[in-house]
Amino acid sequence: MQEIHEDKGTTRLTPSHPVSRRTALIVTVLFAAVILGALALMTTSTGQQLAGIKLNPLSSFASDRFDARRSGRTKVICSRSSPCGAQPVNDNFDLTNCGNSTCVGDSTAQLRVTSPSAGEVWKTGEKQTIRWNPKLIRNRLTGGTVSITVSPYYACLSQTPKCYIPTISPYTITSSTSDNGQYTWTIPADLPDQYLLASRINVTGNGRNSPSESSTFQLARVAQPKTATVSGRVLALDGRGLRNSAVSLTDSRGVARTSTTSAFGYFSFDNVSIGETYTVKVLSITRLYRFGTQSVQVSGDITLPDFQAQE
């Protein structure tokens, strides 16, 4: 309710129940809290939407320039406007030869073999990885294949006067493999001697400015052992190891050696000459059991199939 007061020609309205200042302050604080809560809710919703957006600079070139660190690559800032040959090194891009230029990650021009490195020694029987820069368009593999060969390298061919070396055809490591930047080569034990010592690997193909030659490295043959171990097991009728059984190993000249099985039926012969053929048999300890005979040509350590007892 309000009361009307007239004072010297002026009319005033006075509340019959005035609102206290404390009540007004409480209302103001509550209103501000509602506004701040609404703003916080809007910010959270917008952040969640932004978090769902995946920025992939390797597949999107919406702008002329992007920071490759967004994709975990920290060595380069790329641009469409100034291309150069970026070479992938450990999942990064090495721009050593690009000066101050930026690049799009294309490496279509010059193929470059990066492994083996100069002075490395690769041995027969080992698995080694040959590496080169794959063909890339906007940091993506383009597919295609390359061939890989190895050739002997003679430093005297670049000297004056040149030396005379008979022509040796390259050794084909693979005639076709994916241009993905690497190939695992198991170096054969029987690699011909002319490819040992100083050599270079060549990678060719996929429409590249190729072939590309590796640095000079060395191929070496691992000395083959002269003796080996022949081992096996003797089993009873029920499949258990038969202990204390005598097993003989006889060479082509009739010279025999004997080994006795362990508690679990195992036997072995050490220092067996490689390159020979041997006859192995179980010398039955009872007439209840019969065993077959095995013939084996030894080229390295070998475990024979089990000798199973027969009635």
Summary of the structure (lengths in Angstrom):
residues: 311
radius of gyration: 40.9
end to end distance: 120.8
largest distance: 147.9
contacts: 798
relative contact order: 0.10
helix: 14%
strand: 40%
